[in-house]
Amino acid sequence: MQARDRLRALPSVSALLAGAPGAALIERYGRPAATAALRAALDEARRAAVDGASDIGAPDALADRALAALASGDRSGLRPLYNLTGVILHTNLGRAQLADAAVEAATEAMRSAVALEFDLETGRRGERDDHLRALLRELSGAEDATIVNNNAAAVLLALNALACGREAIVSRGELIEIGGAFRMPEIMAQAGVKLVEVGTTNRTHLKDYRAALSPETGVMLKAHPSNYRIEGFVAEADPRELSALADEAGVPLMNDLGSGVLVDLARYGVTREPTVREAARHAGVVTFSGDKLLGGPQAGFIVGRRALIEKINRNPMKRALRVDKIRLAAIEATLKLYRDPERLEARLPTLRFIARAQAEVAALAQGLAPRVRAALGGSFSVEPVACRSQIGSGALPLDAIPSAGLAVAAAGGGGAIERLAAALRRLERPVVGRIEAGRLILDLRCLEDDEAFVANLQGLADGLA
Ligand SMILES: *Cc1c(COP(=O)(O)O)cnc(C)c1O
């Protein structure tokens, strides 16, 4: 056949739309998108026809290509994935996975009107934070509480409300960078407070804070070093004494805990951290995250003395940083789980992942190895291995949790492992591991549904070809 005849044999867009495959595309993606995709498939077929190809113009083949393009364009970048990186709270992968109770509460709140700022008793206007105030007071022991978008916002708002135009005294050992552009000195500048550094990188004493106090002091700030540790010849001021000094000077003491914990973590096999309750006992206000060790949605909490919280709530930035009904519902449901510590681990994915025994993960790796080997085909070896998970999000950076997983190696080399990792990321439910010394390590600590995991790998057949 001549190119001209091949072109003439191609169907028209309207004929394709009128046929059964066209109707199926319209049903699924709507007429404008179906038309555009069929037109693109036809353009491609026309170019191929000119180049001499003869078998690409059948209506079904064109519809299949349009469907593939529509399906891939329709796939969400936010679709669920398997986090097998070994970092439980991976900031780039959305940190905490929420408890079922939180998911259900958020879903209900999304679907309907709720009394967000409405008092059901009096029928008058209410306060959105009131839904959580009592619960946060109960769990933290603090007099009052307020909630904002994330902990960075909590720190910014609290500093601005308590000390704008004045000085903030901070230890040189606590001028931290958390990542994602959160650097304490920069946040302070944005909050309008003047940084007054005291002490040294490794040692700061009570007397350093005392010497820096002046009529210009607006706040004394303590910040949790989160993602790093200084060890050896170190000293920091005792929280009780620091708090007494702040009271004596009439200056609020703020403690940015970062990953605030509400329970004793030693129970879950990791290093004990001061809890929010303990911190709140020796500070005017304490700030912490919702989606780090607490295991809830992104949020920032400020708990502390009533007069300080009132001042923070009166700041106009509070309005700009407030939290919507969906998250408030999820936070409330998450916090309520803490009322029953016995069942917390079963219900809260973050703590469940942290506490999961290595033996259990190792057994999972043993069981999965042959099935994953079969799914990857002959060019890869798949072996169970011991590895170490991390909590992530700057929490307990030195705590490596003994874990287990699969080590995948390529027989061929030459970028085969990188290509496999890329194919895994393109799956219907992407699989994200980590490449270490030329092998792809899939840490199974956060994998709970192994059947679905194996079924999802069947999609690799095309990806690896
Ligand atoms: C993580 C962290 C923050 C920022 O919290 P986000 O919830 O990520 O906004 C602030 N301060 C400290 C000490 C942290 O560890």
The ligand as an SDF file (V2000), in Angstrom:
LIG
                    3D

 15 15  0  0  0  0  0  0  0  0999 V2000
   10.2010   19.2870   62.9710 C   0  0  0  0  0  0  0  0  0  0  0  0
   10.4990   20.4450   63.8130 C   0  0  0  0  0  0  0  0  0  0  0  0
    9.9120   21.6910   63.5410 C   0  0  0  0  0  0  0  0  0  0  0  0
    9.0010   21.9020   62.3720 C   0  0  0  0  0  0  0  0  0  0  0  0
    7.8070   21.1640   62.5320 O   0  0  0  0  0  0  0  0  0  0  0  0
    6.8410   20.9110   61.2810 P   0  0  0  0  0  0  0  0  0  0  0  0
    5.6930   20.1890   61.8910 O   0  0  0  0  0  0  0  0  0  0  0  0
    7.6210   20.1010   60.3090 O   0  0  0  0  0  0  0  0  0  0  0  0
    6.4580   22.2180   60.7380 O   0  0  0  0  0  0  0  0  0  0  0  0
   10.2260   22.7390   64.3720 C   0  0  0  0  0  0  0  0  0  0  0  0
   11.0610   22.5840   65.4090 N   0  0  0  0  0  0  0  0  0  0  0  0
   11.6450   21.3950   65.7050 C   0  0  0  0  0  0  0  0  0  0  0  0
   12.5630   21.3110   66.8690 C   0  0  0  0  0  0  0  0  0  0  0  0
   11.3760   20.2860   64.9130 C   0  0  0  0  0  0  0  0  0  0  0  0
   11.9350   19.1090   65.1930 O   0  0  0  0  0  0  0  0  0  0  0  0
  1  2  1  0
  2  3  1  0
  2 14  2  0
  3  4  1  0
  3 10  2  0
  4  5  1  0
  5  6  1  0
  6  7  2  0
  6  8  1  0
  6  9  1  0
 10 11  1  0
 11 12  2  0
 12 13  1  0
 12 14  1  0
 14 15  1  0
M  END
$$$$
